[in-house]
Amino acid sequence: NVTVSYSRTAGETVGGSPYLISATISAAPGVLDNYTITNTPASFTISNSSQTIAFGPLADKTYGDAAFSLTGTASSGLIITYISGDPAVASVSGTTVPIHKAGTVTITASQPGNGNYSAAAPVSRTFTIWKKTASLAATAQDKVYGTPDPSFTGTLTGFLAGDDVTATYSRTAGESVAGSPYTITGTLNAAPGVLDNYTITSTAADFSITRVPASVIVNASGKLFGDADPALSGTVSGFLAGDNVTVSYSRTAGETVGGSPYLISANISAAPGVLDNYTITNTPASFTISNSAQTIAFAPLADKTYGDAAFTLTGTASCGLIITYTSRDPGVASVT
């Protein structure tokens, strides 16, 4: 009735093993003295346990979103190490993976194990970082013909402040009213690769050139009947010197006092299309022909004696018109 019980030295770590397993032999008093006993101990080994990693739920992101917050777990309960496949992210801080650019990013979770656990097989997940929606919209503007262009502007929306995206604006060439509206467009400026993170809508705008007011006011004029016409004139304003606009004046035909006043009008001339850039006020004027003064001179005439021949009159008018003579002798009914 010899019995044997076994026990090992205390310890629960892989690093502390192997532990000694020893045997304790028991029997009634004096029984064991009958034996030459070989008691050979043995080793008790604790080996590394395996472990697995599970990723927590994680959705795709859009550029500009908050960083990935990782919630994976290791079956061992040990802390997981995360590595981002984005080379621009130098390291991962704890369970946070920054979003650097649009595209795809692969995040790998690993647990290197310790003395009691074998390293976990790495687990990778690939996620999409969608492009962020952004827009550039030029602002419609205008100017008056002949004036300098204003500063062009526009509105940027959706771009991240840290990306320092700016825009410059320009328009298609042209300086005539007839050619407008011209197109204002914007050009985005950013560091290399930044704009690849955006889906960009670019909206152009109109640039209109409006007519400039101009005027020709004809000066009223006139003459005395029979005189030559004076030079006709007017006041011209609003036209650009470089447009070489010329104005000539003329009047409707007629040389009598009764037909006046005659209309003086202005004829405005320039290269083809130039006058389309102006809103022109053209104000005519009157040309009046006034009565000329005249004088009458009697030719020499001697007194008469009753019974003499009739007076023969030879006076002249300075205008050359025929003179009418009237006798103040009430006995002479008319003068022939």
Residue pairs with C-beta under 8 A, 6 or more apart in sequence:
1 27
1 28
1 31
2 25
2 26
2 27
2 31
2 32
2 35
3 25
3 26
3 27
4 23
4 24
4 25
4 26
5 23
5 24
5 26
6 21
6 22
6 23
6 24
7 21
7 22
7 24
8 19
8 20
8 21
8 22
8 44
9 19
9 20
9 44
10 19
11 17
11 19
11 46
12 46
13 46
13 115
13 116
14 46
14 47
14 48
14 115
14 116
15 115
15 116
16 46
17 43
17 44
17 45
17 46
18 43
18 44
18 45
19 43
19 44
19 45
19 46
20 41
20 42
20 43
20 44
21 41
21 42
21 43
21 44
22 39
22 41
23 39
23 41
25 32
25 37
25 39
46 116
48 113
48 115
48 116
48 117
48 118
49 76
49 116
49 117
49 118
50 117
50 118
50 120
51 74
51 75
51 76
51 78
51 111
51 113
51 117
51 118
51 120
52 74
52 75
52 120
52 121
53 72
53 73
53 74
53 75
53 80
53 109
53 110
53 111
53 120
53 121
53 122
53 123
54 72
54 73
54 75
54 123
55 70
55 71
55 72
55 109
55 123
55 125
56 70
56 71
56 72
56 73
57 71
58 68
58 70
58 71
58 107
58 125
58 127
59 127
60 127
60 128
60 129
60 130
61 68
61 99
61 127
61 128
61 129
61 130
62 129
62 130
62 131
62 132
63 99
63 101
63 102
63 129
63 130
63 131
63 132
63 160
63 197
63 198
64 99
64 132
64 160
65 99
65 129
66 99
67 96
67 97
67 98
67 99
68 96
68 97
68 99
68 107
68 127
69 95
69 96
70 80
70 82
70 95
70 96
70 97
70 107
70 109
71 95
72 80
72 82
72 109
72 123
73 80
74 80
74 111
74 120
75 120
76 111
76 113
76 117
76 120
78 111
78 113
78 114
78 117
79 111
80 95
80 109
80 110
80 111
81 92
81 109
81 110
81 111
81 112
82 92
82 95
82 97
82 107
82 108
82 109
83 92
83 107
83 108
83 110
84 92
84 97
84 98
84 105
84 106
84 107
85 105
85 106
85 107
85 108
85 126
86 100
86 101
86 105
88 100
88 101
89 97
89 98
89 100
97 105
97 107
99 105
99 129
101 129
101 193
101 196
101 197
102 129
102 130
102 131
102 132
102 196
102 197
102 198
103 128
103 129
104 126
104 127
104 128
104 129
105 126
105 127
105 129
106 124
106 125
106 126
106 127
107 124
107 125
107 126
107 127
108 122
108 123
108 124
109 122
109 123
109 124
110 119
110 120
110 122
110 123
111 117
111 119
111 120
112 119
113 119
113 120
131 196
131 197
131 198
131 199
132 158
132 160
132 197
132 198
132 199
133 158
133 198
133 199
133 201
134 156
134 157
134 158
134 159
134 165
134 198
134 199
134 200
134 201
135 155
135 156
135 157
135 158
135 200
135 201
135 202
135 203
136 154
136 155
136 156
136 167
136 186
136 188
136 200
136 201
136 202
136 203
137 154
137 155
137 157
137 186
137 202
137 203
137 205
138 152
138 153
138 154
138 169
138 184
138 185
138 186
138 203
138 204
138 205
139 152
139 153
139 154
139 155
139 184
139 205
140 184
140 205
140 206
140 207
140 208
141 150
141 152
141 153
141 184
141 205
141 207
141 208
142 207
142 208
142 209
142 210
143 149
143 150
143 207
143 208
143 209
143 210
144 209
144 210
144 211
144 212
145 175
145 176
145 177
145 209
145 210
145 211
145 212
145 240
145 277
145 278
146 212
146 240
146 277
149 171
149 207
152 169
152 170
152 171
152 184
152 207
153 169
154 167
154 169
154 184
154 186
154 205
156 165
156 166
156 167
158 198
159 165
159 198
163 190
163 191
163 194
163 197
164 190
164 191
164 194
165 188
165 189
165 190
165 194
165 195
166 188
166 189
166 190
167 186
167 187
167 188
167 189
168 186
168 187
168 189
169 184
169 185
169 186
169 187
170 184
170 185
170 187
171 182
171 183
171 184
171 185
171 207
172 182
172 183
173 182
174 180
174 182
174 209
175 209
176 209
176 273
176 276
176 277
177 209
177 210
177 211
177 276
177 277
178 273
178 276
178 277
179 209
180 206
180 207
180 208
180 209
181 206
181 207
181 208
182 206
182 207
182 208
182 209
183 204
183 205
183 206
183 207
184 204
184 205
184 206
184 207
185 202
185 204
186 202
186 204
188 195
188 200
188 202
209 277
211 276
211 277
211 278
211 279
212 238
212 240
212 277
212 278
212 279
213 238
213 278
213 279
213 281
214 236
214 237
214 238
214 239
214 245
214 278
214 279
214 280
214 281
215 235
215 236
215 237
215 238
215 280
215 281
215 282
215 283
216 234
216 235
216 236
216 247
216 266
216 268
216 280
216 281
216 282
216 283
217 234
217 235
217 281
217 283
217 285
218 232
218 233
218 234
218 249
218 264
218 265
218 266
218 283
218 284
218 285
219 232
219 233
219 234
219 235
219 264
219 285
220 264
220 285
220 286
220 287
220 288
221 230
221 232
221 233
221 264
221 285
221 287
221 288
222 260
222 261
222 286
222 287
222 288
222 289
222 290
223 229
223 230
223 287
223 289
223 290
224 289
224 290
224 291
224 292
225 255
225 256
225 257
225 289
225 290
225 291
225 292
226 292
226 319
227 292
229 251
229 287
232 249
232 250
232 251
232 264
232 287
233 249
234 247
234 249
234 266
234 285
236 245
236 247
238 278
239 245
239 278
243 270
243 271
243 274
243 277
244 270
244 271
244 274
245 268
245 269
245 270
245 274
245 275
246 268
246 269
246 270
247 266
247 267
247 268
247 269
248 266
248 267
248 269
249 264
249 265
249 266
249 267
250 264
250 265
250 267
251 262
251 263
251 264
251 265
251 287
252 262
252 263
253 262
254 260
254 262
254 289
255 289
256 289
257 289
257 290
257 291
259 289
260 286
260 287
260 288
260 289
261 286
261 287
261 288
262 286
262 287
262 288
262 289
263 284
263 285
263 286
263 287
264 284
264 285
264 286
264 287
265 282
265 284
266 282
266 284
268 275
268 280
268 282
292 319
294 317
294 318
294 319
294 321
295 317
295 318
296 315
296 316
296 317
296 318
296 323
297 315
297 316
297 318
298 313
298 314
298 315
299 313
299 314
299 315
299 316
301 311
301 313
301 314
304 311
313 323
313 325
315 323
315 325
316 323
317 323
325 335
326 335
327 334
327 335
